[in-house]
Amino acid sequence: MTRFSFTLPLLLVLGFVVGCKSTKEVAETPLVTTPASTSSSLPTPTDGSSLLWEISGNGLAQPSYLFGTIHIIGSNDFIFPTSWEAAFAQTQALYLEIDMSNTRELMKMMSGGMMKDGRSLKDLVTEEEYELVKTFFKDSVGTPLGMVDKMQPMLLMSMFYGKMIDGDPKFYEMELVERAKKRELSVAGVETVEDQLAMIAQIPVEDQVEMLMTYVEDFPTEKARLQEMVDIYVSQDVEALYGFMMDSPEMDESSRVLMLDNRNEKWIPVIREAAAAKPTFFAFGAGHLPGEKGVINLLRQAGYTVTAVK
């Protein structure tokens, strides 16, 4: 399940963040910016393998950029090379999966993330399983399960992420929002909180519960898998990231279509319009970039030149 961290909607990250702070604090508290890593201190990406891509051609007066994020990462692993800094400095707008600068969007997540008909996790699992999750939340998350057990199971899982990483949690999307604010850039999303809630709603609650129990019952293994994925991310090998996710038993064809393909196709018209208006920095989960129906290939099919930035 941790291998979905590049593809799951930002709602799962927001679930973790809001679990730690109020929505007002999330929206308004400046982040402590980690100094940019120099490109010489990072593994050198191979040809065609990068987390940052230039979008040009097809009538664009100036290039835009496409960046693959990991939605949460430990401060010890966080990188932002000078090449990324330079690309961001050339843009005039920031587009994320959803607008994380909008307090109203965060509030929609809080209300829309609850299960329907007043159900709670207790209604979906055995008494023994509930006690197991309850103990896990108390000992490992530090939050009483009774306060959050009416949330959809996939959003509950987001509260584990901070315990699965090394160092304090960092969020590329929030880091970019803070940088955009300093430059007074506009911030927007290619989809809305409602879009992401609707996508989660298509995942049967039984499957969500199964994923949740996998985390709880085998937390050390899931944590190790996440670190393996982070290591690949830091190497900037986007193709290896995609292969890692596609090898996951949870990522069957229907999951790929739901979480990746369908969303990617919907984003292309938004990207085209935004890039035509002004040079824009697009930042999505890295799993959305590669693949036959990834954003890179879809943009190329639309007539753009998409080139890896080293």
Beta strands, then each sheet from edge to edge (+ up, - down):
strand 1: 52-56
strand 2: 64-69
strand 3: 73-74
strand 4: 93-96
strand 5: 169-170
strand 6: 186-189
strand 7: 280-285
strand 8: 305-308
sheet 1: 6+ 4+ 7+ 2+ 1- 8+
sheet 2: 3+ 5-
end
